[in-house]
Amino acid sequence: MKLYQKLFQEMLAKHEPLFARFKEVHDQYVKNPDTVKAEFNKTGAEVLEVIRKYENQLVGSTERSQYSKFSTQLSEKFWSGVRQLFPRIDFVGVK
C-alpha cells in the first residue's frame, strides 16, 4: 500500500465519527442542498481541517527534499481519494 493510501486510511480510522457524520450530511446535501447547507458547511469545515492536516503531513517532508517536484502529484492522489468518497467536498463554504 502506498504512503498516501495508508495515510488516507489512517485519517478515516482515527476520525471515524466525524467522517461518518459528514457522510450522512454529504448524502443529504447531494439530494437537497438548500435544507442542509448550514450543517454541511459546519461539519465540512471540521473535515477539511482534518484532511489538510493529513495532507500537510503527507507532503511536508517531500517539499523540503529532493522529491519536491512530486509533492503536487502526491497531494492530488490524496485528494482524489477524498473526492471519490465525498464528491461534493469542494462545495464546503461556497455561498
N, C-alpha and C positions, 0 to 999 in steps of 0.2 A: 504494500500500500504506500502510495506517495505521501510526502510530508503534508501537503495541503489537504489531502483527503483525511489523513489522520487527525490533523488539527480541526478540520470541519466536524468530524465525528465526535471528537473530544468536546468541542464547543456545544454541540447539540446535547450530549450526555450530561455535561455539567450544569447546563441551564435548561434542562428538560421542561420544568413547569412553565417557564417564561415562553419558550418556543411552542409549547402545546397551547398555551393561552393565545399566543399570536396566530397560530394556525387556525384556531376557531374564528377569531376576529377577521383574519385574512379571508377565509372562505365566505364569511358573511359579507365582507366588503366586495368581493367579486360579484355576488348575487345582487346586492343592493347597497351601493356605495354611499348614498346620502344618509341612510339611517345610522350607520356605524362609523362614520368618518372620524368623529372625535376620538372614539375608543381606538380606532385603527391608528391614528396619528400618535396617540399617547403610548400605546403598547409598542408601536413600531419604533418610536424614538428610543425606548429601552433596548429593543432588539438590535437596532443599528449601533448603539453604543457597544454592545457585547460583540457584534460582528466586527466592528472597526478595531476593537481591542485585539481580537484574534488575528485579524488581517495584519495589524502592525507587528504582532509577534511573529507572524509568518515571514513578512518581507523585511522586517527591520534589520536582521543580520545580513541579508543578501545585499541590501542597499549600500552597506559600508565595505563590502568585499569586492573581489574581482568579478563577481557574478551580478553586479548591479544592473546590467542590461536585461537580466532575466526577471527582475523583481516585478515589472509590469505584467509580464506574462503569467507569473505565479499568482499575482493578485487577481487577474482576470479569470484564471482557472478556479480560484477560491470563490469568487463572486458568481461564477456560472453555476456552482453547486447551490449557492444561496438562492439564485434566481430560479433554479429548477424546482426547489422546494417551495419558494414563495414568489411566484411570477409578478406580483404587484408590489414588491418591496420598494421599487423605485418611486412609488406614489406616496410614500410616507412623507408627510409635511407639505405636500403640494396643495396649494389653495385653488 
